[in-house]
């Protein structure tokens, strides 16, 4: 009798599968708040720090000395982060994430923020093996498209992480050069490591 292999699990993880992946260790989220699990994603919250990208001239992607400076943004008297019109702000998620090599993710902003003119995520891919060692924050790229400042509240839900099951990865993300898989705070771009002179 031929050996019957189980069907490969694939596709988007729904709420039931997300909770199961968390229980069996394929997905680590610290801190884990069960109430943030959605029908086909888990919501993540805004961390308590933020950095404005400040450039002083032309940026050459091959020359990190021309890269924008990460300027820490002070919280206001009520603990809010002000995002100015047209400003690009980098901010970490409150949660640290770890994916096994059999999971991949896609981070997206929410309709609530988009309806206020706020883009939350400019680069949303989370590769298999991201943060698998000790967990890592996801860096959000927040842009205000309005003509007035928008005040963000750390600790509140700001984006969703959709998870996809896969057949596994030969080279997990954390083993690739210049990765962000161990970041516990916002880190500057490492693009110059791939194309740079410095």
RODOBA-433824 format. One record per residue: residue number from 1; x, y, z of N, C-alpha, C, O in turn; residue in one letter. Coordinates in steps of 0.2 Angstrom, whole numbers. Layout:
NUM;X;Y;Z;X;Y;Z;X;Y;Z;X;Y;Z;a
...
//
This chain:
1;4;-6;0;0;0;0;4;6;0;9;7;4;x
2;3;11;-5;8;17;-5;7;21;1;1;22;4;x
3;12;25;3;12;29;9;8;35;7;10;39;2;x
4;4;37;11;0;43;10;2;49;14;2;49;20;x
5;5;54;11;7;60;14;2;65;16;-3;66;12;x
6;2;68;22;-3;73;23;-2;79;18;3;80;16;x
7;-8;82;17;-8;88;12;-4;93;15;-4;94;21;x
8;0;97;11;4;102;14;-1;108;16;-5;110;13;x
9;1;110;22;-3;116;25;0;122;21;6;124;21;x
10;-5;126;19;-3;132;15;-9;137;15;-14;136;17;x
11;-7;144;14;-12;149;14;-12;153;20;-7;153;24;x
12;-17;158;20;-17;162;26;-20;159;32;-24;155;32;x
13;-16;160;38;-18;158;44;-24;162;47;-24;168;47;x
14;-30;158;49;-35;162;52;-34;162;59;-29;159;62;x
15;-39;164;63;-38;165;70;-37;159;74;-32;159;78;x
16;-40;153;72;-39;147;75;-32;145;74;-28;142;79;x
17;-29;145;68;-23;143;66;-17;148;69;-12;145;71;x
18;-19;154;70;-14;159;73;-13;157;80;-7;157;83;x
19;-18;155;84;-18;153;91;-14;147;92;-10;146;96;x
20;-15;142;87;-12;136;87;-4;137;86;0;134;89;x
21;-3;141;81;5;142;79;8;145;85;14;144;86;x
22;4;150;89;7;153;95;8;147;100;14;147;104;x
23;4;143;101;4;138;106;10;133;105;14;131;109;x
24;11;131;98;16;126;97;23;129;95;28;125;94;x
25;23;136;96;30;139;95;32;141;88;38;144;87;x
26;28;140;83;30;142;77;29;150;76;33;153;72;x
27;25;153;80;24;160;81;26;162;88;22;160;93;x
28;30;167;89;31;170;96;30;177;95;32;181;91;x
29;26;179;100;24;186;101;24;188;108;21;185;112;x
30;28;193;109;30;195;116;29;203;117;32;207;113;x
31;24;205;121;19;202;124;13;199;120;12;202;115;x
32;10;194;122;5;191;118;-2;193;121;-3;192;127;x
33;-6;196;117;-13;198;120;-18;195;116;-19;197;110;x
34;-21;190;118;-26;186;114;-32;190;111;-34;188;106;x
35;-33;195;114;-39;200;111;-37;203;105;-41;206;101;x
36;-30;203;103;-28;206;97;-28;201;91;-27;203;85;x
37;-30;195;92;-31;190;86;-37;192;83;-43;192;86;x
38;-37;193;76;-42;195;72;-44;189;67;-40;183;68;x
39;-49;189;63;-51;183;59;-46;180;55;-45;174;54;x
40;-41;184;52;-36;182;48;-29;186;49;-26;187;44;x
41;-28;188;55;-22;192;56;-22;193;64;-26;191;67;x
42;-16;196;66;-15;198;73;-13;205;73;-9;207;69;x
43;-17;209;77;-15;216;77;-9;217;81;-8;214;86;x
44;-5;222;80;1;224;83;0;231;86;-3;235;83;x
45;4;233;91;3;240;94;9;244;93;14;241;92;x
46;8;250;94;13;255;93;18;255;99;15;256;105;x
47;24;255;98;29;255;103;30;262;106;26;267;104;x
48;34;263;111;34;269;115;40;274;113;42;279;117;x
49;43;273;107;48;278;104;46;279;97;43;275;94;x
50;49;284;94;49;285;87;54;290;85;57;293;89;x
51;56;289;79;62;293;76;60;296;69;57;293;65;x
52;61;303;69;60;306;62;66;305;58;71;305;60;x
53;64;304;51;70;304;46;71;311;44;67;314;41;x
54;77;313;45;79;320;43;85;320;39;91;318;40;x
55;84;322;32;89;322;27;92;329;27;88;334;28;x
56;98;330;25;101;337;24;103;338;17;106;343;15;x
57;102;333;12;104;334;5;102;328;2;98;323;4;x
58;104;327;-4;103;321;-9;105;315;-5;111;315;-2;x
59;101;310;-5;103;303;-2;105;299;-8;102;297;-13;x
60;112;296;-7;114;291;-12;114;284;-8;117;283;-3;x
61;110;280;-11;109;274;-7;115;270;-6;115;265;-2;x
62;120;271;-10;127;267;-10;132;271;-5;137;268;-3;x
63;129;276;-2;134;280;3;130;282;9;126;286;9;x
64;131;278;14;128;279;21;129;285;24;125;287;28;x
65;134;289;22;136;295;25;130;301;23;130;306;26;x
66;127;299;18;122;304;15;115;302;18;110;305;16;x
67;114;296;22;108;294;24;104;299;29;108;302;32;x
68;98;299;29;94;303;34;96;301;41;97;296;43;x
69;96;306;45;98;305;52;91;303;56;86;305;54;x
70;92;298;61;86;296;65;86;301;71;90;300;75;x
71;81;305;71;81;310;76;75;308;81;69;307;79;x
72;77;306;87;72;304;92;66;309;93;67;315;93;x
73;60;307;93;54;312;94;52;311;101;51;306;104;x
74;52;317;104;49;317;111;42;316;111;38;319;107;x
75;40;313;116;32;312;118;30;319;121;34;322;124;x
76;24;321;119;21;327;122;19;325;129;20;320;132;x
77;16;330;132;14;330;140;9;324;141;9;322;147;x
78;5;322;136;1;317;137;3;310;134;-1;305;134;x
79;10;310;133;13;304;130;11;302;123;12;296;121;x
80;10;307;119;8;306;112;14;307;107;18;311;109;x
81;14;304;102;19;305;96;16;310;91;11;308;88;x
82;19;316;90;16;320;85;20;319;78;26;319;78;x
83;16;317;73;18;316;66;16;322;62;10;323;61;x
84;21;326;60;20;332;56;18;330;49;19;325;46;x
85;15;335;45;13;334;38;19;332;34;24;336;34;x
86;18;327;30;24;325;26;30;321;29;34;319;26;x
87;30;321;36;35;318;39;35;311;39;30;307;39;x
88;41;308;39;42;300;39;45;299;46;50;301;48;x
89;41;295;49;43;293;56;44;285;56;40;281;54;x
90;49;283;59;51;276;60;49;274;68;51;278;72;x
91;45;269;69;43;267;76;43;260;76;40;257;71;x
92;45;257;82;44;250;82;37;248;85;34;251;88;x
93;36;241;83;30;238;87;31;237;94;37;236;96;x
94;26;237;98;27;236;105;29;228;106;33;227;110;x
95;26;224;101;27;217;102;34;215;98;36;218;93;x
96;37;210;101;43;207;97;40;201;94;36;197;97;x
97;42;200;88;39;194;84;45;189;82;50;191;81;x
98;43;183;82;47;177;79;43;173;75;38;170;77;x
99;46;171;69;42;167;65;47;161;63;53;161;63;x
100;44;155;63;48;149;61;49;149;54;46;154;50;x
101;53;145;51;54;145;44;49;142;40;49;142;34;x
102;43;140;43;37;138;40;32;143;40;26;142;37;x
103;33;149;42;28;155;42;32;161;38;38;162;39;x
104;27;164;35;29;171;32;24;176;34;18;174;35;x
105;25;182;34;20;187;36;20;193;31;24;194;27;x
106;14;197;32;13;203;28;10;208;33;5;207;36;x
107;14;214;34;11;219;39;8;224;35;10;226;29;x
108;2;226;37;-2;231;34;-5;236;39;-6;234;44;x
109;-6;242;36;-9;247;41;-17;245;41;-19;241;38;x
110;-20;249;45;-27;248;46;-31;253;43;-29;259;41;x
111;-38;251;41;-42;256;38;-43;262;42;-44;268;40;x
112;-43;261;49;-44;267;53;-39;272;52;-41;278;52;x
113;-33;270;52;-27;275;51;-28;278;44;-27;284;43;x
114;-29;274;39;-29;276;32;-34;281;31;-33;286;27;x
115;-40;281;34;-45;286;34;-44;292;37;-47;297;37;x
116;-38;292;41;-36;298;44;-30;301;40;-26;306;42;x
117;-28;298;34;-23;301;30;-16;298;32;-11;301;31;x
118;-16;293;36;-9;290;39;-8;284;35;-11;279;36;x
119;-2;283;32;1;277;30;5;274;36;10;278;38;x
120;5;268;37;8;265;43;14;261;41;19;260;44;x
121;13;257;35;18;252;33;20;254;26;16;253;21;x
122;26;255;24;29;256;17;32;249;15;32;249;9;x
123;34;245;19;38;239;17;35;233;22;37;233;28;x
124;31;229;19;27;225;24;29;217;24;26;214;28;x
125;34;215;20;36;208;20;39;206;27;44;210;29;x
126;37;201;30;41;198;35;43;191;33;38;186;32;x
127;49;189;32;52;183;29;52;177;34;52;178;40;x
128;51;171;32;52;165;36;58;166;40;64;167;38;x
129;58;164;47;63;164;51;65;171;54;69;172;58;x
130;61;176;53;62;183;56;61;182;63;56;180;66;x
131;66;185;67;66;185;74;66;178;78;64;178;83;x
132;68;173;74;67;166;77;71;165;83;69;161;87;x
133;76;169;84;81;167;89;78;170;96;76;166;101;x
134;77;177;96;74;180;103;69;184;101;66;188;106;x
135;66;185;95;61;189;94;64;196;92;69;198;94;x
136;60;200;88;62;206;85;56;211;84;51;208;82;x
137;57;217;85;52;222;83;51;222;76;56;221;72;x
138;46;224;74;45;226;67;45;234;67;42;237;71;x
139;49;237;62;49;244;61;44;246;56;43;244;51;x
140;39;251;59;34;254;55;37;260;52;40;264;55;x
141;35;262;46;36;268;42;30;272;42;26;270;37;x
142;29;277;46;23;281;46;24;287;43;28;291;44;x
143;19;289;39;19;295;35;12;299;36;7;295;35;x
144;12;305;37;6;309;38;5;313;31;9;317;29;x
145;-1;311;28;-2;314;22;-7;320;22;-9;323;17;x
146;-9;322;29;-13;328;30;-9;334;30;-3;334;29;x
147;-13;340;31;-9;346;31;-8;349;38;-6;354;39;x
148;-10;344;43;-9;346;50;-6;340;54;-7;334;51;x
149;-3;341;60;0;336;63;-6;331;65;-12;332;66;x
150;-4;324;66;-8;319;69;-4;316;75;2;315;75;x
151;-8;315;80;-5;313;87;-7;306;87;-13;303;87;x
152;-2;302;88;-2;295;89;-1;293;96;2;296;100;x
153;-5;287;98;-4;285;105;-1;278;106;-3;273;104;x
154;5;279;109;9;272;110;5;267;114;1;269;118;x
155;6;261;112;2;256;116;-5;254;113;-8;249;115;x
156;-7;258;107;-13;256;104;-12;252;98;-7;253;95;x
157;-17;249;95;-17;245;89;-15;249;83;-19;255;83;x
158;-10;247;79;-9;252;74;-8;248;67;-8;251;62;x
159;-7;241;67;-6;238;61;-8;230;62;-10;228;68;x
160;-9;227;56;-11;220;57;-5;216;54;-2;218;49;x
161;-4;210;56;1;205;54;-3;199;51;-5;195;55;x
162;-3;198;45;-6;192;42;0;187;41;5;189;40;x
163;-2;181;42;3;175;42;1;170;37;-5;169;36;x
164;6;168;34;5;163;28;9;157;30;15;157;32;x
165;6;151;29;10;145;30;13;143;24;11;144;18;x
166;19;140;24;23;138;18;26;131;20;25;128;25;x
167;30;129;15;33;122;15;40;123;18;43;118;19;x
168;42;129;20;48;130;24;53;133;19;52;134;13;x
169;59;136;22;64;140;19;70;137;20;72;135;25;x
170;74;136;14;81;133;14;86;138;18;90;136;22;x
171;84;145;17;88;150;20;84;155;24;81;159;22;x
172;83;153;31;79;158;35;82;165;35;88;166;34;x
173;77;170;36;79;177;35;85;179;40;89;183;38;x
174;85;176;46;90;178;51;97;176;49;102;178;52;x
175;98;171;44;105;169;42;107;174;36;113;173;34;x
176;103;178;33;105;182;28;109;188;30;108;191;35;x
177;114;191;26;118;196;28;114;203;28;109;204;24;x
178;115;207;33;112;214;34;105;213;35;101;218;33;x
179;103;208;39;96;208;41;94;212;47;98;214;51;x
180;87;212;48;85;216;54;82;211;59;77;213;63;x
181;84;205;59;80;199;63;82;199;70;79;196;74;x
182;86;204;72;88;204;80;87;211;83;89;212;88;x
183;83;215;79;82;222;81;77;222;87;72;219;87;x
184;79;226;92;75;227;98;73;234;98;69;236;103;x
185;75;238;93;73;245;93;74;247;85;76;243;81;x
186;72;253;83;73;255;76;80;255;74;84;258;78;x
187;82;253;68;88;253;66;88;257;59;83;256;56;x
188;94;260;58;94;263;51;95;259;45;96;253;46;x
189;94;261;39;94;257;33;101;254;33;106;257;34;x
190;101;247;31;107;244;29;109;243;22;112;238;20;x
191;105;247;18;106;246;11;113;246;8;115;243;3;x
192;116;251;11;123;252;9;128;246;10;133;245;6;x
193;126;241;14;130;235;15;129;231;9;134;227;8;x
194;124;232;5;123;228;-1;126;231;-8;128;228;-12;x
195;125;238;-8;127;242;-14;133;247;-13;135;251;-17;x
196;135;248;-6;139;254;-4;146;253;-5;149;248;-7;x
197;149;259;-4;156;260;-4;159;261;3;165;261;4;x
198;154;263;8;157;264;15;154;259;20;156;260;26;x
//
